[in-house]
Amino acid sequence: MSALTFSSFLEDFATVTEPRVARSRTYELLEILLLCVSAGVSGYEEWEGIVDFGRAKLAWLRTYLPYASGIPSHDTVNRVMGLIDPRAFEKSLITWAQRSLTLPSGAQLCFDGKRLRRRATTQQQQTPRAEGGQSAVHLLHAWCDEMGVCLGQYQTPDKANEITALPALLDLLEVQGCVVSMDAIGCQKSVAHALTAAGADYLLALKSNQATLATAVQAAFADATAVESAVTLPEPKPRHGRLETRTVRVLPVAGLAQRAPHLALDSWPQRATFVEVCATRTLITTGQEQTEKRYYLSSLTGQASDFQKFIRRHWGVENRLHWVLDVVFREDHSRKRAGHTAANYAIIRKIVLNLLRAIPDKISIQRKRNQCVLSDEYRQRCLQI
C-alpha cells in the first residue's frame, strides 16, 4: 500500500453533472464535494458536523477552491447530495479509483453486495410499493483485496438484481486478466459469460441455487479417486475461541462431465475446476467439533493451495470493506434518506476509505481520521490534493 496514490478527486469529480439550475445556485457542486470528503476523512459523517467542520476550516478549504459564498447550510448540503445523479457519481468513483492504479497481473476482484439498512424506515420497508413503501438501498461493490481499494459501486433495487447489475459494472471496470470471485448469487451462466467476455477468470460459490449441479459435485468429491490435489491448512492459533482446519480439494470439470453428461457442463464458459473446502472448527471451551463444506466452480486451473488463497482473499470484501463501513463509518446507522443521498454519500465513504488506506502509516483507520482532525498537513496528505 505504500506505493498507492490517487489522482486528485477534484479532477475526476469535476465532470459530475450539476443538478441545479444556474440562477438558484449559490454554492458550487465541487465545493460541496470537497467539503464532504475533507470532513469525511476527519471523522464527520452527519450534515451538521460536516458544516461545522467546514466553517472551522474555511481558510484551509479556500486554498483549493474559492468558497466565495462561504459554507452552505446542512439543509443545502443534504439537498444537493440528494439531487446528484447516482449513476454519474458511480462512474466518477470508478474513473478516479482506476486512474492511478495498475492492478497486478491476475489480481483478484471480489464482487459482493451490501444493504444500506436505514435508508428507509422499517415501516416503509414492510409496506408494499403500491402503497408507498420503500426498500433499503442495495449496492454491488468491486473490491481489490491485494491493494485494499474499493474500485466501484453500483446501486441495484435488491440483492437479486446483482446478477443484472454485474454486466453494467463490468462495462465500467477494467477486469481483463483479473480473477473475479462472487458468492452463490453470482453462480449463473449469464454471469460466467459476462466475465469471460470481459477477459476475466471467475471463481463462483456453488450452492442450492444450482441444486442439481451442487449435488453432483458433492457426489464426485465423495469419490476420493476423482480428486486431483488436496491441501490441509490448520490455523496457527485459536481465533474467536475456536481452532479451525481447512482441507481444500480440487476436481477437474472434465472428470465430472464424463460421469454426468446430463449436467450439460459445456454451457458454462471456460469451465475448468470444481473446488471443495471442508472447514472443521473445534470450540476451545467444549472441544465440540463443527464441520462445514463449501463448493466452488472456477475457470482457473491450479493446485488446491492456489484456490485456498483465492477463497480466503474473497473474505476481504467483508472484513476490510463492509465491516469497516459498518463499524468505523457506522454506515448501517446512517439515516440519510432524502433523494439519492444514501447511495451518493456511500460513494463519499468509498473515496474516504480509499484515501485513508493509501496512507502507509501503521495505525488504524480511526486513528488516521483523528490525525486529520488535529493536523491540516496530515489531512492534506490524506486527500492527496
Secondary structure, DSSP 8 states (H G I E B T S, - for coil): -TT-----HHHHGGGS---S-GGG--S-HHHHHHHHHHHHHTT--SHHHHHHHHHHTHHHHTTTS--TT----HHHHHHHHHHS-HHHHHHHHHHHHHHT----TT-EEEEEEEEEGGGS-HHHHHS-GGGT----EEEEEEEETTTTEEEEEEEESSGGGHHHHHHHHHHHS--TT-EEEE-GGG-SHHHHHHHHHTT-EEEEEE-GGGHHHHHHHHHHHHSGGG--EEEEEE-SS-BTTEEEEEEEEEEEHHHHHHH-GGG-GGGSTT--EEEEEEEEEEETTT--EEEEEEEEEES----HHHHHHHHHHHTHIIIIIIHHHHHTS-GGG----STTHHHHHHHHHHHHHHHHHTS--SS-HHHHHHHHHH-HHHHHHHHT-
